Amino acid sequence: MITRQLTIFLPFLSEVARFRLDNKLGGTSEVIGRKAIKRIYGDKHGGIIDGLKKSPQAVIPIVLKRLKSKDEEWCEARRQFSKIWNEQCKKYHLKSLDHQSVTFKQTDIKSIRPKNLVTEIETLYDERMEQVTDQSKTVTGPHITITHKDHHILEDARALIIHHLRRQSHLQNEEKAKVKLFLNGFLQDFFFAPRGDVSDDDHDTDEDSSEEDDETRSRGSRASNKGGTRRSSRKADRPAKSVKLTPGDSDAPDAYNLFFTNDQWYAFLRQHQILCERLFQIYTYNTAVVEQELKDRKNRKEPTAQAIKMRQPNPMPVEHYYTHFLSLVKDLLDCNVEPAVYEDKLREMFGVNSYIAFTLDKLITNIVRQSHTLATDTMCNQIKSSYLKQRALGGAGGSLSTQLTRATVESNYLKDAEQLLSEHNLYKIHFYKQGSKLTIELLDGEQTDETETEQETARTEEPLQIVASIEKGESMDTSTS
């Protein structure tokens, strides 16, 4: 505008010589022009501004040329930085939406430790005892009730645990064989699940895991045909060693297992349940993603985040996300992938809800350590032997329809467990085949005869109540009481 005015005044040179600028430098603000000149000329901006005021016809062309040059330079710099900013936005887009993972990782690593799990149920026990004191009545029943919603998740959990177990270089092959036999045999029997292949217990090589990986991949693909027929494990059809059980009891649809045990066994079962629960949640998220993707494909060509250039297209079909997730967990356990990369890939597949799987490596490591304790510790083996002995006698479970006939032998099993664990916490654990329900109760080690009678009655009534709740279709979600 000022240049145009000078051009108009050229015929009137005397007028041009007398032309001056005010503090606004020909604009509408005293600040904008001064800041622009100061940004370019720095400490010398005062002299430039004085020159513009006193001799605009000489100074303006020079300053204007410098302003145009700087403008072009800044525009080019902005284009270059825009590429970097766009990459950063794409990289941290999903992470910026995840507000739970940082707190979760800090608290979860502590909460999955055996000591904290024992403290949790002891707190529930103390709360119940306070309630009994306040209301002057006896309250019985499990402190923790858990539902295993999918037996296939048990297979996935077992595969991950054994995969990490094989990589433990500090364990001897004999110790690994004991742990694998426990995981493939005893634990599967307790959950009424098909036994794993125990034929490779004496061959602790990395090649053994290839067949198990193929099995996991075949199970992971079931997310793409939700509601269809699920394929069972190929290893489940192979013959395996089994303990001597009461004839027909484990095959009954209303069968249950009863297990009196200590802190170590309780902590392992809780850690195992947490792993299964999180795997099931990820599988559920994958199912939801598949359903949503199939629905959205009818209305759009690509996801919204990709359309606005906030996410790169994922070449992997959503139907294979769960399978890829299991592979990523194994890579994380083997230190073949960085934790940050692992977390980013999970966010890309399952969104902000994937934070529950960020600590699976820590959880599986704790489970392997705890399972090694169960397989090698003298007391833990005595507890398992007592269970197997009582199972053969009919005192550690059977059919709910014939539970009343086993009340005496189950009471004897409790007395043996109290004697064996006289100086330890005593837990009563039920697993019900119908509904896949696991109940855990912390028992008082110093019971009077009257209390024992009341608890024996409760043990008789509890399974019948659970069967009734299953038949009525009541909620079987994980809960604490």
C-alpha positions as CSV (number, residue, x, y, z in Angstrom):
1,M,0.0,0.0,0.0
2,I,2.8,2.3,0.9
3,T,4.6,1.5,-2.4
4,R,1.5,2.3,-4.3
5,Q,1.3,5.6,-2.6
6,L,4.9,6.4,-3.5
7,T,4.3,5.5,-7.1
8,I,1.3,7.9,-7.2
9,F,3.5,10.6,-5.7
10,L,6.4,10.1,-8.2
11,P,5.2,13.0,-10.4
12,F,5.3,15.1,-7.4
13,L,8.9,14.7,-6.2
14,S,8.7,17.5,-3.7
15,E,5.7,15.8,-2.1
16,V,7.5,12.5,-2.0
17,A,10.5,14.0,-0.2
18,R,8.2,15.4,2.4
19,F,6.3,12.1,2.8
20,R,6.6,10.6,6.3
21,L,5.2,7.5,8.2
22,D,3.6,7.6,11.6
23,N,4.1,5.0,14.4
24,K,1.7,2.6,12.6
25,L,4.1,2.5,9.6
26,G,1.3,2.8,7.2
27,G,-0.8,0.0,8.7
28,T,-3.5,-0.2,11.3
29,S,-1.5,-1.3,14.3
30,E,1.7,-0.1,16.0
31,V,2.6,-3.6,17.1
32,I,2.4,-5.9,14.1
33,G,4.8,-3.9,11.8
34,R,7.3,-3.4,14.6
35,K,7.4,-7.1,15.6
36,A,7.9,-8.2,12.1
37,I,10.8,-5.9,11.6
38,K,12.3,-6.8,15.0
39,R,12.0,-10.5,14.1
40,I,14.1,-10.0,11.0
41,Y,16.6,-7.3,12.0
42,G,17.0,-8.1,15.7
43,D,18.7,-5.5,17.8
44,K,19.0,-3.1,14.8
45,H,15.3,-2.9,14.3
46,G,15.2,0.6,16.0
47,G,17.3,2.2,13.2
48,I,15.3,0.5,10.5
49,I,12.0,1.8,12.0
50,D,13.5,5.3,12.3
51,G,14.5,5.1,8.6
52,L,11.0,4.0,7.6
53,K,9.5,7.0,9.4
54,K,12.0,9.7,8.1
55,S,12.8,8.4,4.6
56,P,10.3,5.8,3.5
57,Q,11.0,6.4,-0.2
58,A,14.5,5.0,0.3
59,V,14.1,2.4,3.0
60,I,10.8,0.8,2.1
61,P,12.0,-1.0,-1.1
62,I,14.9,-2.6,0.8
63,V,12.8,-3.7,3.7
64,L,10.1,-5.0,1.5
65,K,12.5,-7.1,-0.5
66,R,13.9,-8.6,2.8
67,L,10.3,-9.3,4.0
68,K,9.4,-11.2,0.8
69,S,12.6,-13.2,1.0
70,K,12.0,-14.2,4.6
71,D,8.4,-15.1,3.9
72,E,9.5,-17.5,1.2
73,E,12.1,-19.0,3.5
74,W,9.6,-19.5,6.3
75,C,7.0,-21.0,4.0
76,E,9.5,-23.6,2.8
77,A,10.5,-24.4,6.4
78,R,6.9,-24.8,7.3
79,R,6.4,-27.3,4.5
80,Q,9.4,-29.3,5.7
81,F,8.3,-29.2,9.3
82,S,4.7,-30.2,8.3
83,K,6.0,-33.5,7.1
84,I,7.7,-34.2,10.4
85,W,4.6,-33.0,12.3
86,N,2.3,-35.3,10.3
87,E,4.6,-38.2,11.0
88,Q,4.5,-37.5,14.7
89,C,0.8,-37.1,14.7
90,K,0.4,-40.4,13.0
91,K,2.8,-42.1,15.3
92,Y,1.3,-40.8,18.6
93,H,-2.3,-40.4,17.5
94,L,-3.5,-43.6,19.3
95,K,-1.1,-43.1,22.2
96,S,-2.5,-39.7,22.8
97,L,-5.9,-41.2,23.3
98,D,-4.6,-43.8,25.8
99,H,-4.9,-42.2,29.2
100,Q,-5.0,-45.5,31.3
101,S,-1.9,-47.4,30.3
102,V,0.6,-45.5,32.3
103,T,-1.2,-45.8,35.6
104,F,-2.2,-49.4,34.8
105,K,1.3,-50.6,34.2
106,Q,2.5,-49.1,37.4
107,T,-0.2,-50.6,39.6
108,D,-0.6,-53.9,37.7
109,I,2.9,-55.1,38.1
110,K,2.5,-54.9,41.9
111,S,-1.0,-56.3,42.0
112,I,-0.2,-59.6,40.2
113,R,2.5,-60.5,42.7
114,P,1.6,-63.5,45.0
115,K,2.0,-61.4,48.1
116,N,-0.6,-58.9,47.0
117,L,-3.0,-61.5,45.7
118,V,-2.9,-63.2,49.2
119,T,-3.4,-59.8,50.8
120,E,-6.4,-59.3,48.6
121,I,-8.3,-62.4,49.8
122,E,-7.2,-61.9,53.4
123,T,-8.8,-58.4,53.2
124,L,-12.0,-59.9,51.9
125,Y,-11.8,-62.5,54.8
126,D,-11.3,-59.8,57.4
127,E,-14.2,-57.8,56.0
128,R,-16.5,-60.8,56.2
129,M,-15.4,-61.5,59.8
130,E,-16.3,-57.9,60.7
131,Q,-19.6,-58.3,59.0
132,V,-20.2,-61.5,61.0
133,T,-19.3,-59.7,64.3
134,D,-21.6,-56.8,63.5
135,Q,-24.6,-58.9,62.5
136,S,-24.0,-61.7,65.0
137,K,-24.5,-64.4,62.3
138,T,-22.4,-66.8,60.2
139,V,-21.6,-65.9,56.6
140,T,-20.2,-68.7,54.5
141,G,-19.4,-69.1,50.8
142,P,-16.6,-68.2,48.5
143,H,-14.7,-64.9,48.8
144,I,-13.9,-64.9,45.1
145,T,-15.9,-66.2,42.2
146,I,-14.4,-66.5,38.7
147,T,-15.8,-67.7,35.4
148,H,-13.7,-69.1,32.6
149,K,-15.8,-68.1,29.7
150,D,-13.9,-70.0,26.9
151,H,-12.0,-73.2,27.2
152,H,-10.0,-72.3,24.1
153,I,-8.5,-69.4,26.0
154,L,-7.1,-72.0,28.4
155,E,-5.3,-73.5,25.5
156,D,-3.9,-70.2,24.4
157,A,-2.8,-69.4,28.0
158,R,-1.1,-72.8,28.3
159,A,0.7,-72.3,25.0
160,L,2.1,-68.9,26.1
161,I,3.3,-70.2,29.5
162,I,5.0,-73.2,28.0
163,H,6.6,-71.1,25.3
164,H,8.2,-68.9,27.9
165,L,9.1,-71.8,30.1
166,R,11.2,-73.3,27.3
167,R,13.3,-70.1,27.1
168,Q,14.3,-70.2,30.8
169,S,18.0,-71.0,30.5
170,H,18.5,-71.1,34.3
171,L,16.1,-74.1,34.7
172,Q,17.3,-77.7,34.2
173,N,15.6,-79.9,31.7
174,E,14.3,-82.1,34.5
175,E,12.7,-79.1,36.1
176,K,11.1,-77.9,32.9
177,A,9.8,-81.4,32.3
178,K,8.1,-81.4,35.7
179,V,6.5,-78.0,35.1
180,K,5.3,-78.9,31.6
181,L,3.8,-82.2,32.9
182,F,2.0,-80.1,35.6
183,L,0.7,-77.6,33.0
184,N,-0.3,-80.2,30.4
185,G,-1.7,-82.8,32.8
186,F,-2.7,-81.8,36.3
187,L,-3.9,-78.3,35.5
188,Q,-5.9,-79.4,32.4
189,D,-7.5,-82.2,34.4
190,F,-8.5,-79.7,37.1
191,F,-10.3,-77.5,34.6
192,F,-11.8,-80.5,32.8
193,A,-9.9,-79.5,29.7
194,P,-8.2,-81.8,27.1
195,R,-4.7,-82.7,28.2
196,G,-1.7,-81.2,26.3
197,D,0.9,-83.2,24.6
198,V,3.4,-84.4,27.3
199,S,5.5,-86.6,24.9
200,D,8.1,-83.8,24.4
201,D,8.8,-83.3,28.1
202,D,12.3,-84.7,27.7
203,H,13.1,-82.7,24.6
204,D,13.5,-79.1,25.6
205,T,14.4,-77.6,22.2
206,D,13.1,-74.6,20.4
207,E,11.9,-76.7,17.5
208,D,9.2,-78.2,19.8
209,S,7.4,-74.9,19.9
210,S,6.8,-74.8,16.1
211,E,3.9,-77.3,16.2
212,E,2.4,-75.5,19.2
213,D,2.7,-72.2,17.3
214,D,0.8,-73.7,14.3
215,E,-1.9,-74.8,16.8
216,T,-2.1,-71.4,18.2
217,R,-2.5,-69.8,14.8
218,S,-5.3,-72.2,13.9
219,R,-7.1,-71.3,17.1
220,G,-6.6,-67.6,16.6
221,S,-8.4,-67.6,13.3
222,R,-11.7,-68.4,15.0
223,A,-12.3,-64.7,15.5
224,S,-13.2,-64.5,11.8
225,N,-16.1,-67.0,12.1
226,K,-17.7,-66.0,15.4
227,G,-20.7,-68.2,16.2
228,G,-19.4,-71.0,14.0
229,T,-18.0,-74.4,15.0
230,R,-14.8,-74.1,16.9
231,R,-12.0,-76.4,16.0
232,S,-10.4,-78.2,19.0
233,S,-6.7,-78.6,19.5
234,R,-5.0,-81.3,17.4
235,K,-3.1,-82.2,20.5
236,A,-6.2,-82.8,22.5
237,D,-7.0,-85.9,20.4
238,R,-3.7,-87.6,21.3
239,P,-3.5,-90.1,24.1
240,A,-2.0,-88.9,27.3
241,K,-1.3,-90.2,30.7
242,S,-4.1,-89.5,33.3
243,V,-4.5,-89.9,37.0
244,K,-7.0,-92.5,38.3
245,L,-10.3,-90.8,38.8
246,T,-13.6,-92.0,40.2
247,P,-15.3,-93.8,37.3
248,G,-17.7,-91.5,35.3
249,D,-17.3,-88.5,37.6
250,S,-15.2,-86.4,35.3
251,D,-17.4,-87.2,32.3
252,A,-20.6,-86.0,34.1
253,P,-21.9,-82.7,32.9
254,D,-22.4,-81.5,36.5
255,A,-18.9,-82.7,37.7
256,Y,-16.8,-80.5,40.0
257,N,-13.3,-80.6,41.6
258,L,-12.6,-79.8,45.2
259,F,-9.1,-78.7,46.2
260,F,-7.8,-77.7,49.6
261,T,-4.5,-75.9,49.2
262,N,-2.1,-73.1,50.4
263,D,-0.9,-69.7,49.4
264,Q,1.3,-70.8,46.5
265,W,-1.4,-72.8,44.8
266,Y,-3.9,-70.0,45.3
267,A,-1.6,-67.4,43.9
268,F,-0.9,-69.5,40.8
269,L,-4.6,-70.1,40.1
270,R,-5.3,-66.4,40.5
271,Q,-2.5,-65.4,38.2
272,H,-3.6,-68.0,35.7
273,Q,-7.2,-66.7,35.9
274,I,-5.9,-63.1,35.3
275,L,-4.1,-64.2,32.2
276,C,-7.1,-66.1,30.8
277,E,-9.4,-63.2,31.6
278,R,-7.1,-60.7,29.7
279,L,-6.7,-63.0,26.7
280,F,-10.5,-63.4,26.6
281,Q,-10.9,-59.6,26.7
282,I,-8.5,-59.2,23.8
283,Y,-10.4,-61.9,21.9
284,T,-13.6,-60.1,22.6
285,Y,-12.2,-56.8,21.4
286,N,-11.1,-58.6,18.2
287,T,-14.5,-60.0,17.7
288,A,-16.0,-56.5,18.1
289,V,-13.5,-55.0,15.7
290,V,-14.3,-57.7,13.1
291,E,-18.1,-57.0,13.4
292,Q,-17.6,-53.3,13.2
293,E,-15.3,-53.5,10.2
294,L,-17.7,-55.7,8.3
295,K,-20.5,-53.3,9.1
296,D,-18.6,-50.2,8.2
297,R,-17.3,-51.6,4.9
298,K,-20.9,-51.2,3.5
299,N,-20.8,-47.4,4.2
300,R,-17.2,-46.3,3.5
301,K,-14.2,-47.4,1.6
302,E,-11.6,-46.8,4.3
303,P,-11.5,-46.1,8.1
304,T,-12.0,-42.5,9.1
305,A,-8.5,-42.3,10.7
306,Q,-7.0,-43.4,7.5
307,A,-9.1,-41.0,5.4
308,I,-7.8,-37.9,7.4
309,K,-4.2,-39.3,7.2
310,M,-4.0,-39.9,11.0
311,R,-3.2,-43.7,10.6
312,Q,-1.4,-45.8,8.0
313,P,-3.5,-48.6,6.4
314,N,-2.9,-51.9,8.1
315,P,-2.3,-54.7,5.5
316,M,-3.3,-57.4,7.9
317,P,-7.0,-58.4,7.8
318,V,-8.9,-57.7,11.0
319,E,-9.8,-61.4,11.2
320,H,-6.2,-62.3,12.0
321,Y,-5.6,-59.7,14.7
322,Y,-5.9,-62.1,17.6
323,T,-3.5,-64.6,16.0
324,H,-1.0,-61.8,15.4
325,F,-1.5,-60.6,19.0
326,L,-0.4,-64.1,20.3
327,S,2.6,-64.0,18.1
328,L,3.5,-60.5,19.4
329,V,3.3,-61.7,23.0
330,K,5.7,-64.5,22.2
331,D,8.1,-62.0,20.5
332,L,7.9,-59.8,23.5
333,L,8.7,-62.7,25.8
334,D,11.7,-63.6,23.6
335,C,12.8,-59.9,23.5
336,N,12.4,-59.8,19.7
337,V,10.3,-56.7,19.9
338,E,10.6,-53.5,21.9
339,P,7.8,-52.9,24.5
340,A,7.0,-49.5,22.9
341,V,6.6,-51.1,19.5
342,Y,4.5,-53.9,21.0
343,E,2.2,-51.4,22.6
344,D,1.8,-49.4,19.5
345,K,0.9,-52.4,17.4
346,L,-1.7,-53.4,20.0
347,R,-3.2,-49.9,20.0
348,E,-3.4,-50.0,16.2
349,M,-5.3,-53.3,16.3
350,F,-7.5,-53.0,19.4
351,G,-7.6,-49.3,20.2
352,V,-7.2,-47.8,23.6
353,N,-8.7,-50.9,25.3
354,S,-5.5,-52.8,24.5
355,Y,-3.7,-51.5,27.6
356,I,-4.7,-54.6,29.6
357,A,-2.2,-56.6,27.5
358,F,0.7,-54.3,28.0
359,T,2.0,-56.2,31.1
360,L,1.3,-59.8,29.8
361,D,5.1,-60.5,29.7
362,K,5.4,-59.6,33.4
363,L,2.3,-61.7,34.2
364,I,3.5,-64.8,32.3
365,T,6.9,-64.5,33.9
366,N,5.3,-64.5,37.3
367,I,3.2,-67.5,36.3
368,V,6.2,-69.5,35.1
369,R,8.1,-68.7,38.3
370,Q,5.0,-69.8,40.4
371,S,4.4,-72.9,38.4
372,H,8.1,-73.9,38.9
373,T,7.5,-73.5,42.6
374,L,4.4,-75.8,42.5
375,A,6.3,-78.4,40.5
376,T,9.4,-78.5,42.7
377,D,8.4,-77.4,46.2
378,T,8.0,-80.2,48.7
379,M,4.9,-78.8,50.4
380,C,3.2,-78.1,47.1
381,N,3.8,-81.6,45.9
382,Q,2.4,-83.0,49.2
383,I,-0.7,-80.9,48.6
384,K,-1.1,-82.3,45.1
385,S,-0.5,-85.8,46.2
386,S,-3.1,-85.4,48.9
387,Y,-5.6,-84.1,46.3
388,L,-4.9,-87.0,43.9
389,K,-5.3,-89.5,46.7
390,Q,-8.6,-88.0,47.8
391,R,-9.7,-87.8,44.2
392,A,-9.3,-91.5,43.9
393,L,-11.3,-92.0,47.1
394,G,-14.0,-89.7,45.9
395,G,-13.3,-86.9,48.4
396,A,-12.0,-84.3,46.0
397,G,-15.0,-83.9,43.7
398,G,-17.3,-85.8,41.4
399,S,-20.8,-85.4,40.2
400,L,-23.0,-82.8,42.0
401,S,-26.0,-85.1,41.9
402,T,-24.1,-87.5,44.2
403,Q,-22.3,-84.9,46.3
404,L,-24.3,-85.8,49.4
405,T,-22.9,-89.3,49.4
406,R,-19.4,-87.9,49.5
407,A,-19.9,-85.5,52.4
408,T,-18.0,-87.8,54.8
409,V,-14.9,-88.3,52.6
410,E,-14.8,-84.6,51.7
411,S,-14.9,-83.8,55.4
412,N,-12.0,-86.2,55.9
413,Y,-10.1,-84.5,53.1
414,L,-10.6,-81.2,54.9
415,K,-9.2,-82.6,58.1
416,D,-6.2,-84.0,56.3
417,A,-5.6,-80.6,54.7
418,E,-5.9,-78.8,58.0
419,Q,-3.3,-81.1,59.5
420,L,-1.0,-80.7,56.5
421,L,-1.3,-76.9,56.5
422,S,-1.7,-76.3,60.2
423,E,0.8,-73.4,60.0
424,H,-0.4,-72.0,56.7
425,N,-3.4,-70.4,55.1
426,L,-6.0,-72.9,54.0
427,Y,-8.0,-72.4,50.9
428,K,-11.1,-74.3,49.6
429,I,-11.3,-74.2,45.8
430,H,-14.1,-75.5,43.7
431,F,-14.2,-75.8,39.9
432,Y,-17.5,-76.6,38.4
433,K,-17.6,-78.1,34.9
434,Q,-21.0,-76.7,34.2
435,G,-20.5,-73.0,33.7
436,S,-16.7,-73.3,34.1
437,K,-17.0,-71.6,37.5
438,L,-14.1,-71.3,39.9
439,T,-14.8,-70.4,43.6
440,I,-12.1,-69.6,46.2
441,E,-12.7,-69.4,49.9
442,L,-10.1,-68.7,52.6
443,L,-10.8,-70.9,55.6
444,D,-10.1,-70.2,59.3
445,G,-7.4,-72.5,60.5
446,E,-8.6,-72.5,64.1
447,Q,-12.2,-73.7,63.9
448,T,-14.4,-75.0,66.7
449,D,-16.5,-78.1,66.4
450,E,-19.6,-76.0,66.0
451,T,-18.0,-74.0,63.2
452,E,-16.9,-77.1,61.4
453,T,-20.4,-78.5,61.5
454,E,-21.8,-75.2,60.0
455,Q,-19.1,-75.2,57.3
456,E,-19.8,-78.9,56.5
457,T,-23.5,-78.0,55.9
458,A,-22.4,-75.1,53.8
459,R,-20.2,-77.3,51.7
460,T,-23.1,-79.6,51.1
461,E,-25.5,-76.8,50.1
462,E,-23.0,-74.6,48.1
463,P,-22.7,-76.8,45.0
464,L,-26.4,-77.2,44.8
465,Q,-26.9,-73.5,45.0
466,I,-24.4,-72.9,42.2
467,V,-26.1,-75.5,39.9
468,A,-29.4,-73.7,40.6
469,S,-27.9,-70.4,39.6
470,I,-26.4,-71.8,36.4
471,E,-29.8,-73.3,35.4
472,K,-31.5,-70.0,36.1
473,G,-29.0,-68.3,33.8
474,E,-27.7,-65.9,36.5
475,S,-24.7,-63.7,35.7
476,M,-21.4,-65.7,35.8
477,D,-19.1,-62.7,35.6
478,T,-16.0,-62.5,37.7
479,S,-16.8,-61.0,41.1
480,T,-15.7,-60.8,44.7
481,S,-17.7,-60.9,47.8
